Amino acid sequence: MKIPFWEKAFKKDNTFLFGSEPNKTIVEFKNEFNKSGSVLDVGCGDGKNSIYLVKQGFNDIDAFDISETAIEKVKRLCKKHNIEINAGVQSLDEFEFKKQYDLVLSFGVFHFVEKEKWKDFIIKAKENTKPGGIHIIQLFNDNVEPSPDIAPFAVGMAKDGEIKELYQDWEVLQYLSYEFEEEHPGVPLHKHASNKLVVRKR
Ligand SMILES: C[S@@+](CC[C@H](N)C(=O)[O-])C[C@H]1O[C@@H](n2cnc3c(N)ncnc32)[C@H](O)[C@@H]1O
């Protein structure tokens, strides 16, 4: 079985393959969030976004990832920074909502899950979001073929703009369709096509 390249970095506390800074959209929209609200970080990886939110004053964060290595790292980092995140190993298609969230985040995850499954997840996440709550989602679309590093795992690539169709009843705060290049250790420069959506429940 092929192991995704990010697993190696999750084993090391000082290596952040996707950066240690929060995603810039979280920083851009931080004043729109309810700090006393509940957050769900879907496919949190090594937790950079959740860790940033805790440091901003959020104290009710659930984060999950299918990777045990990722969650072990999140737990180690929480200990190191003396902060609390409720982090667990879970696949998004098996996630059961037990409460209503104010903020749901997912960066770079959905395209690794079959399309019907991530769409079902979004429907459930919408139902389990409080009025005024926000979702921020970034996923890859098939305007660019999956690069060799992710091709074996990219089973649920979106069509460009498809994510927006699922949120027609919510207020769109930001919608982006863009391409970018990146390079990881051991993975040559490659391109991705991406959609990013920031939406608020009416
Ligand atoms: C590119 S990384 C992004 C991590 C993090 N969101 C970030 O922005 O740094 C993709 C993450 O999706 C996770 N993932 C893949 N399939 C998943 C699934 N079915 N359920 C939950 N997480 C999943 C991977 O383990 C990995 O941590």
The ligand as a Tripos MOL2 file, in Angstrom:
@<TRIPOS>MOLECULE
LIG
   27    29     1     0     0
SMALL
NO_CHARGES

@<TRIPOS>ATOM
      1 C1         -2.6860   17.9530    2.5350 C.3       1 LIG1
      2 S1         -2.9720   17.4170    4.1620 S.3       1 LIG1
      3 C2         -3.7150   18.8780    4.8650 C.3       1 LIG1
      4 C3         -3.6540   18.9160    6.3650 C.3       1 LIG1
      5 C4         -4.2180   20.1720    7.0400 C.3       1 LIG1
      6 N1         -5.6190   20.3600    6.7600 N.3       1 LIG1
      7 C5         -3.4250   21.3990    6.6820 C.2       1 LIG1
      8 O1         -4.0010   22.3380    6.0950 O.co2     1 LIG1
      9 O2         -2.2430   21.4650    6.9980 O.co2     1 LIG1
     10 C6         -4.3400   16.3420    3.9170 C.3       1 LIG1
     11 C7         -4.8410   15.6650    5.1900 C.3       1 LIG1
     12 O3         -6.0700   14.9730    4.9400 O.3       1 LIG1
     13 C8         -6.0810   13.8240    5.7440 C.3       1 LIG1
     14 N2         -7.1050   12.8940    5.2450 N.ar      1 LIG1
     15 C9         -7.0890   12.1830    4.0930 C.ar      1 LIG1
     16 N3         -8.1890   11.4250    3.9960 N.ar      1 LIG1
     17 C10        -8.9430   11.6800    5.0990 C.ar      1 LIG1
     18 C11       -10.2030   11.2020    5.5820 C.ar      1 LIG1
     19 N4        -10.9020   10.2800    4.9030 N.pl3     1 LIG1
     20 N5        -10.6820   11.6730    6.7430 N.ar      1 LIG1
     21 C12        -9.9630   12.5840    7.4570 C.ar      1 LIG1
     22 N6         -8.7600   13.0630    7.0660 N.ar      1 LIG1
     23 C13        -8.2580   12.6230    5.9030 C.ar      1 LIG1
     24 C14        -4.6460   13.3320    5.6280 C.3       1 LIG1
     25 O4         -4.2940   12.3920    6.6070 O.3       1 LIG1
     26 C15        -3.8600   14.6340    5.7380 C.3       1 LIG1
     27 O5         -3.5660   14.9600    7.0650 O.3       1 LIG1
@<TRIPOS>BOND
     1     1     2 1
     2     2     3 1
     3     2    10 1
     4     3     4 1
     5     4     5 1
     6     5     6 1
     7     5     7 1
     8     7     8 2
     9     7     9 1
    10    10    11 1
    11    11    12 1
    12    11    26 1
    13    12    13 1
    14    13    14 1
    15    13    24 1
    16    14    15 ar
    17    14    23 ar
    18    15    16 ar
    19    16    17 ar
    20    17    18 ar
    21    17    23 ar
    22    18    19 1
    23    18    20 ar
    24    20    21 ar
    25    21    22 ar
    26    22    23 ar
    27    24    25 1
    28    24    26 1
    29    26    27 1
@<TRIPOS>SUBSTRUCTURE
     1 LIG1         1 GROUP 0 **** ****
